[in-house]
């Protein structure tokens, strides 16, 4: 894919996510596109990301926590699908 198309797609995405506020999403702070790799800055999550929690084998997640987590993921998915403009599709 052409770099100009990538940058255009990314800028459209940034315009969409910059104002997203939901209790179960991480706030987007900014991005740097002046490098060979696009860097995104989000709010700090002291407990780590969802991926960190799920991949940590030392954490024993009880079923109440798991169900709460699933419920939160579903709420975010519903929010994204109903209240958020469609994410631009890459032309790759």
N, C-alpha and C positions, 0 to 999 in steps of 0.2 A: 504494500500500500504506500502511496505517495505521502511524504512527510507533511506537506501542506494539508492534505486531507485528514491525516491523523491529528494535527494541531487544531484544525477547524472542528472536528468531531469532539476533541477534548474540551475545547472552549465552550461548545454547546452544552456539554455535560456539566461543566463547572457552573455555568449560568443556571442550570436546573438544580444542582445540589447545594449551592451556597446558602440558600434560605430555608432549607429543610430543617424543621424542628419537630422532633418527636421524642417522647421519653425513652424509646428503645433504639435510637440511632445515635451514632457518634457525630458530633458537629464538625462540619468541614470548615477549616480555618483559611486555607489558601493552597497555592501550588506554585511550583517553579518549573517553567518550561524552557529555561535558558541553558539547559544541560542536555546531554545525549540521552538521559533518562528522565522522564517526568517524575517529579517529586510532589507528593501530596502531604499536607499538614492537617492533622485532625486534632480534636481535643484529646487531652491525656486521659487514659483509662487506668487508674491505679491497680485494678484487679486484672488487667490485661484484656486481651480481645476474647471474643467468643471462641475463636480457634484455640487460643492459649488454654482456656478452661477445658474445652473438649479433649484436647490432646494431653492434658496433664493426668497421667496415670495415678499420681499420688492422691488426687482428689476423688473421694468417694461420693458420687452424686446420688442422693436418695431420689425416690420416685416423685416426691412432691416437688423437688427442685427441677427435675427433668420435665415434669408436666408444666411447671411455671415457665421454664425456658421455651418449650414448644409453643405455649400460648403466646409468649412475647414475640417469637419469630413470626407466628401467624398474624399477629396484630400489625407488625411492621410490613409484612407482605401485603396485607389488605390496605394499609395506608399508602404504600407505594403504588399499588394498582388503581386505587380510587382517587386519591387526592394529589397525585404527583404526575406531572406531564410525562409522557413516554420518554424514556431514555433514548437519545439518538442512536440509531443502529450504525455500526461501522459498515463501510462500503467494501470491506475486504472480501 
